[in-house]
Amino acid sequence: MNKSAVPIEFSWRAFAAEMEEQQKKQRLNLQLAQEEQEERDEIEQAIEAGQDEEDDGDLDSDDSYDAAETQAKLERRK
């Protein structure tokens, strides 16, 4: 708490200039978009090849894996 008569305003900044911060954000957003597209492409290829990991029929009625199902799934991936 500032108990002096002089008001002080302070904020932490990761970058010296707003432009530098915006450039960094743009680079990160571009990288994220590229990674997302790569993951989408991998998922589409898996679906086209009939290897949809999310719907492989290994779930019990309670939608959870038991130890045997988990082991079997890991073995199939090898």
N, C-alpha and C positions, 0 to 999 in steps of 0.2 A: 504494500500500500504506500502511495506517495503522500507523505505528510508535509511536503514543502509547499510554498505558495506558488511555485512554478509548475504549471501542468506539463506533464510529459506524455507524449504519445509514442508508442513503440510497437513495432510488429516484426516478427521473424519472417524473412523471405529467403527462399532457396536460391533465387536468382537476383542478380543486380538490376536487371532491366526487365520490364514487362514483355518486350519483344523476345528476349532470350527465353523466358518462361513459355511463351506461346509457341515458339519453335520447338522446344522440347516436348510440349504436349502434342503437337502435330506429329512429330516423329514417333512418339509412343502410340498414338492413335493409329497411325499407318501400320506400325508393326503389329498391333493387336488385330487390325482388320486382315492383314496378310495371314496371321496365324489362324484366325477364325475361318478364313476361306480354305486354308489347307486342311483343317479338321473337317469342314463340310465336304470337301472333295474326298477325303478318306472314308467318311461315312457313306457317301453315295457309292463309292467303289465297292465297299463291303456289302451294301444292300444289293447292288447289281450282281455281285458274285454269290449272293445267297448266304452271306455270313453276317447277318444282322445280329449283333451282340445283345441288343436289348430285348429281342423276342426269340430266344432260343429254346423256350419251353422247359427250362430247368426250374422254374419257380413252383413252390408248393402253393397250396390254397391260401396260406398266410403271407404270400409274397416275400418270403425270406429264404435264403439258402441254408441248407444244413451242411454239415462238414463234408459229407460224401459228394453233394452237388458242387460245392466249391472246389474240391479236389478234382472232380471230373472236368469241370470247366477249365481249370488250370492246365490239366493234361492235354485237352483239345487244342489249347493255344500254343503248345510247344511244337 
